[in-house]
Every structure is written in structure tokens, then in C-alpha cells.
């Protein structure tokens, strides 16, 4: 099985709390992205993960 065939793993680290900007302090997803994740296509999940990466990098 190639890497692209594997399910895309959620960035959740089970530290679930939203900050003042409605972004989880654990995984850096917005509340809408967290809700969307369960029904999202792989392409949508990749978009969410890119946004997560940008938020995490900006907060460092």
C-alpha cells in the first residue's frame, strides 16, 4: 500500500479546547474544520492539514 492509499490521519492530539479565535489549542483546526473532518474527502483533509501547518508555524 502506497502512502497515498493510506487514510489521512487526523491531527487531533486529544487536547480539545478552542481559543478566542475558535481554533483548537491542541490540533490547530477551527471548530468548522473539526466538524468537517469526519465527512471530508481526502482532498479537503489535505487542505485542512495545510491550514493547520500554517497556523502552527505562525504560533511558534
C-alpha positions in Angstrom: 0.0 0.0 0.0 1.5 3.3 -1.0 1.4 6.4 1.2 -1.3 8.0 -0.9 -3.5 4.9 -0.4 -3.4 5.2 3.4 -6.1 7.0 5.3 -5.2 10.6 6.2 -4.7 10.8 9.9 -6.5 13.4 12.0 -4.2 15.9 13.6 -6.1 15.6 16.9 -3.9 15.1 19.9 -6.8 14.9 22.4 -6.2 18.4 23.8 -9.5 19.8 22.9 -10.1 23.4 23.7 -10.9 26.4 21.4 -9.0 29.7 21.8 -10.5 33.1 21.3 -10.2 32.7 17.5 -12.2 29.4 17.5 -9.1 27.4 16.9 -8.2 24.3 18.9 -5.1 24.7 21.0 -4.2 21.1 20.5 -4.6 20.4 16.8 -4.9 24.0 15.4 -8.1 23.2 13.4 -11.0 25.6 13.5 -14.3 24.3 15.0 -15.7 24.0 11.5 -12.7 22.0 10.3 -13.0 19.6 13.2 -16.7 19.1 12.3 -15.9 18.8 8.6 -13.1 16.2 9.1 -15.4 13.2 9.6 -17.1 13.6 6.2 -14.3 15.3 4.3 -12.8 14.0 1.2 -9.0 13.3 1.2 -8.5 16.5 -0.8 -10.4 18.5 1.8 -8.4 16.9 4.6 -5.2 17.9 2.9 -6.4 21.5 2.6 -7.3 21.4 6.4 -3.8 20.0 7.2 -2.1 22.7 5.2 -4.1 25.3 7.1 -3.2 23.5 10.4 0.5 23.7 9.4 0.3 27.4 8.6 -1.4 28.1 12.0 1.0 26.0 14.0 4.0 27.7 12.3 2.6 31.2 12.8 2.1 30.5 16.5 5.7 29.3 17.1 
